[in-house]
Amino acid sequence: MREFDSAQLSHGIDHFEGKSILVIGDIMLDRFIWGKVSRISPEAPVPVVEVDRESAMLGGAANVANNLVSLGSKALLCGVVGDDGPGKEVISKLEDIGVDIGGISIESARPTSVKTRIVAHAQQVVRYDLEKRVPLKPSTIIHILDFVREKKGHISAMIFSDYGKGVLSRKLMHGIAGEISGFTFPVAVDPYVKNYPLYRHVTVITPNSTQAGQIAGMEIKDETDLIKAAKRLMNHSRSKAVLITRGEEGMALFEEGGEVTRIESIARKVYDVTGAGDTVIAAFTLGIASGLDMKSAAFLSNLAAGIVVGEIGTSAVKIDILKRAVASYLSQYGADNRREKANATE
């Protein structure tokens, strides 16, 4: 792994606070039911979970906004919720952390997307989803475009968070492309496989390895396949970069011109990957919006994601924790390098 400049990274993080990032995408509520299993049901071969408590967190595009705020920036959010209890809960949580919710519409015929996870003994037992994947109402599309038109001159970057729930349609994306034509702020996309043709001429796309293979129409079995898939993605979207997350193998950043940067995973233990992709795109986008090069931004996003997956039910990383993690990791990395060089000279 290449060496990173601690002072440059710290300078970039210090500039997170002055940034305003607009997030557009699928808003969800993540519910957790926590308990323990001590027996198997006599009715079917399934565990019986004795519930201890329940909790709820922002999910999808709302969690991207949550991560941005946690990292010190301002966040604006566009999307849709239902006229229901979960929708009200999402709005309340967003207001509590100071997200600009002016771009959110309420559709009475559309339930708020809710993902419920049952967790026992630090393991997810099952997840069930309540949602309705339907296109946005024309009035909602108009509302989002009006919001983008109003805010485009005051934002530092834009993020599309696509979970395939119906928000990011061809009509909306075409309208947004027209609105931001001529603007030079970074545009990042966390993609949904079937919607890949909608993402054109953006700054970066952040699929995981499975998504990258599906979009490229191939199975990624080794490094050669990974490079081939990334080239296909970049050629199709005309993006400046593709950042592929690879789980325990870390990340691979592919930039226009053919440069490839591999970043090893720093997560010692993985307890919960919920929201890790949201953390990646939030930290990466904030990094490049704050003046960091893409490699340094990818390093920061990898570090942030490693913190999130190391704790159950944590969907965002705070800026002070990220700063300490950067200092700790680079200190350890430098010490390891010095030991390797010393051993090589003996």
N, C-alpha and C positions, 0 to 999 in steps of 0.2 A: 504494500500500500504506500502511496506517495506521502511525503511529509507535509503537514499543514502548519501554517503560521499561526501561532496562538494569538498574537497581537491582532492580526487581521481578522481572525474569527471573533475575537472579543469586540473589535470595532464594529463588525457587522451586526452582532447581537445588540450592541448598544443603540443601533439605529432602528431596531424593530419598533421602538416606541412611537416614532414619528410617522409610521406607515398606516395607510388605510386600504384594506383589501376587500374587494367586492366578491362575494361567493354566490354562485347561482347553481341550483341543483335540487336534488331530492331530499326533502327534510323528513327526518324520522325521529321517533322516540325509542330508545333502547331500554327495555325493562329487564330487571334481574330478579329472579326468585332464588333466595339462598336457603339452603337446608342441609340435611344429612340423610344418608341412606343406611338403614339397618336391616332391611329385609326385602324380599322379593314378593311382589303381589301374587296372591293365590288366584287372581282372575286371569292373569296373563304373565308371561315370563319377562316382566319389566320391574325395575326398581321402584320402591315406594319412597318418595322424598318427603321427609318431615320438615315443613317450612319453618324457618327461624325468622326471616325478615324479607322485605322487598325493597328494591330501590329502582330509580329511573335516571337515565342520563340522556343528553342530547345525542342524536345519531345522524349519520349521513352528512349532508351539507351543513346541518346545524352543528355537528361536531367539528367540522372544519373551522367554522366560525368560532367555536369554543376554544379550539387550539390556538387560533390566531390571537384571541384575547388573552389567553393564558400565557402566550409568548410576548405579550406587551403591546401588540398593535391594536388598531381599531378594526372592527369587522362590520361589513354591511351584508345583508342576506336577502336573496330573492328566492322564492319558491312558493309552495302552497301547503296548507294544512286544512284539515276538515273542521267543520263546526261541531266539535266534540270535546270530550274531556281531555284526551291526549293532546289535541291541538292547543287547547288552552294551557296545558302544562308546558308544552314546548315554548309557546309565546312567553309565558311567565319566566321560564328559565333563561331565555334569551334576554329578556328585559333586565333580569337580575344581574347579568354580567355585562350589560351595556352595549349589546349588539344593536345596530340600526336595523329595525325590522320593517322599515317602510316599503320594502320590496316584496313582502309576503302577502299573499292573497288567501282568503278563506273561501273554500268551496263546500257548500252544505251537502252536496251529493257525493262527496269524495271523503272517505274516512282518512284520518291521519295514519300514515304508515307506522306500525308498531312492531318491533322485533322483541320477542320475549325469550329470555334464556333462563333455563333452570340449572342452577349450579349446586353441586353437592361435593364436599370434600375437595374443593379447589378444582373440580372437573365439571365441564359443561355436560349435562346429561342429555338435554334436548333443546331445540329452539323451535318456536313456532311464530309465524308471521301473520299479521292482520293488515291487509292492504288491498288496494284496488288500482291496478295498472291501467289507467286510461289517459288519453290526451288532455291537456289543459283546455279550459274554456277559453274562447277567443278573448273575453274580457280580461282574463288573467294574463294572457300573452301581452295584451296592450299595456296592462299595468306594469309588468316587468320591463318592457321596452321603455316606457315612460320614466321608470326609475333609473334605468341605465343611462338614458339621455340626460337626466338631471345630475347624476353623480359622476359621469365619466371623466369630467375635467378635474375631479378632486380625489381620484384614487391612485394608488401606487401600483396596483396589479389586479388581475382578475383570475378567479378560480372557478372552473366548472367541475362540480362534483356529481357524477352521473352513476346512479344505481339502477337505472332502467325502469324507474317508476312512472315515467311519462312526462316529466318536466322538460327535459332537453329534447325537443322535437326539431325537425328540419325547419319548420316555420320560425320558431323562436331563435334558433342558431343563426339563420339567415338574417333575421332582423337585427340581432346583436352585432353580427359582423358588419352590417351597414352602419350601425351607430358608432362603432369604435374604429372604423376605417380612418387611417391617418394618425391614430394614437400609437405611441411606442411603448406603453407599459407592458410588462410581461403578462402573458396569458398561459395558464397551466390547466391541464385536464387530467382528472382521475377518471379513466374511461369505463364505459360499458361496452362489451364486445360488439353487440349488434348495432350500436350507434357510431362505430368508429368512422364511417364515411362522413359524419357530421363535423369532425374535428379537422379543420384545414388551416394551415399557415399559423399555427400557434407556437408558443415558445417551447413548451415541454409537455410531454404526455407521460403519465406515471403508471403503467400497468404492472401487475405482478407477473411472474414468469408464466403462469398458466394462461392468463389473459393474452400475453404477448404471443404465445404459441397459437392460441385460437384465432386471434386477429390475423396472424401471418399465414394461417392455414397449414401449420406444421407442428410436429411434436418436438419440443426442445429437450434433447437428451444429453447434450454436452455443450462445451464452449463454442464450438463451430456453429452449432444450431442456433445458439443464443445470438451470435453476431449476425447470422443470416436473417433471423427473425427481426432483429432491431433495424436492419437495413430496409427490410420490407415495410416496416411501420413508418420509418422516416420518409421513404420514397412516396408512400401513399398519402401521408398527411402533410408533407412538406414542412414538418416541424423542425425547429432548430436543434432539438434534443429529445431523446427518449431515456427515461430513468426507469429501469426495470428492477423491481424489488424481488428478492430471491429467497426470502425466509432466512433459514440458518446460514445460507451462503452469502448473505449481505445484499449488496446492490451492484448494478452495473450501469454506468452512465455513458451514453453514446451521443456524441456531439457532431454537428455538421462538419464535414471535413474528414470524418473517419476516426477521430480520436476516441479511444475507449478507456474508461477509468473504472477499475473494480475496487469496491469498498467492502471490507470484511465486516461481518456482523459483530456487534459488540454485546449482544444480549447473552448473558451467561445462562439464564434460565428463561424459558418462555411459558408463562402461565395463562395469558389471555391475549389473543391477537385482535380483539374487538377494537376497532377504531385506529389501528396502526397505520392503515393507508391514509386516513384523514390527517394524522400527525405528520406523515411524510410530506404530503403535498403542501400542508400549511407551513412547515418549517423550511422546505425548499423554496417555496415562492417568496416567503419573507426574506430569505437569504439573498436571492438574486435581486429582489426589490430594494434591498439595503446596500447593494453595491458589491456583494460577494460574487466571485466567479462561480460557475456551475459546479465545479468539483468541490469547492469549499461548502457550497450550499447543500450538496448531496451528502457530504460528510456530516454536517449538522443534522440533516433530516434523518440519517441513519442512526445517529446518536440519540436523537429524540425518540424515535420509534423503539429503540432498544430499551429505553426507560419505561415506556408505556406498556410494552408486552411483558415486562418483568413483574408487573403487579396486576392482580385480578380486579376488574371493575374500574380501572383507571383509563380514561380516554383522552387525556391531554397532559402535557408536561409544562410545568411552570418555568419561566425564564431564568429564575435564580438557580433552579436545579440543573437546567441545561448548561448554564455558565460553569457551575461546579463540575459537571460531568466532562465538559470540554477540557478544563484545566487538569482534572484527574487523569483522563485518558491520555492526553498528550504528554503529561509527565511520565506516566507509566510506559508509553510508547517510546519516549526518548531514552528512558532507563534501559529498556529492553534492547534498543539499538546499540547503546553504549556497551552493554554486556556482550552482544554478538560481535562487535568490532574488537573488543578486548580478547575474546576467545579466539577470534580469527588470527590474531597476531601472536598468540602463544605457540 
